[in-house]
Amino acid sequence: MYRVLVVDDENNIRRMVRLALEYVGHEVTVAADGAEALELFGNGRKFDIVLLDQRMPGMEGLDVLREIRRRQQSACVVMVTAYGTIDLAVDAMKAGARDLLRKPFTSERLRETINAAARPWAPAGAASTGLIFGSTTINGFRIEFTSGTLLHDSHGYSQVFSVQRPNEERVNCSVVLSSVLVELVKVHADREAFPGGDRFWQALCEEVLANYLWQNGTIDPDTAITVSDLNPGMRRFIDTVLSA
């Protein structure tokens, strides 16, 4: 069982989370805002996991996360939000979050996410120098791309992924960037070649899958996600990569 610091400005959320985690044996401490959280956190030795809300008065969750990571680089932090998009996931992962949990969530999803975040894990085959993520964890689902499986032909790009569910079951899925989408990306960026070569397209596939998990919170075995439209989130992703 784990020692968990729960940070949320809503009393009913703190109460629900505390009861759900204490029911299965976790030791829970609660904080109502970022300042209280940092005072309780101290040097981090008293806690195994921090469950941290993003939208709070005063310090926002990302600022608290950065300070926690400054104090303890190995801190295990799960960000929680009802408002964010996949862009927040990018920022949270860059700042060192282990996972991002979307509100509303069930007690079961909460407990699964806590257990998944606390497990030691090193991605198999995932490049640590990825354009955005070294490893991607969304709603308790961990994403790995299978090395050497990016395909490029007249139909576009396709990438196979292995997704570890919170219950530790793995499923395979694929993301297909249609030839139409590929051309739209090139037009938007006004270029034919992209930094990182194939890794750019792998990262774009990863972005699509992460967004799918963020929106749906589940995935079936052998799911195939085909994308033909360039949505605003993908445009922001492309612009971020090209401006880095």
Secondary structure by P-SEA (a helix, b strand, c coil): ccbbbbbcccaaaaaaaaaaaaaabbbbbbbccaaaaaaaacccccccccccccccccccaaaaaaaaaaacccbbbbbbbccccaaaaaaaaaacccccccccccaaaaaaaaaaaaccccccccccccccccccccccbbbbbcccccccccccbbbbbbbbccccbbbbbcccccaaaaaaaaaaacccccccaaaaaaaaaaaaaaaaaaaccccccbbbbbbccccaaaaaaaaaaaac
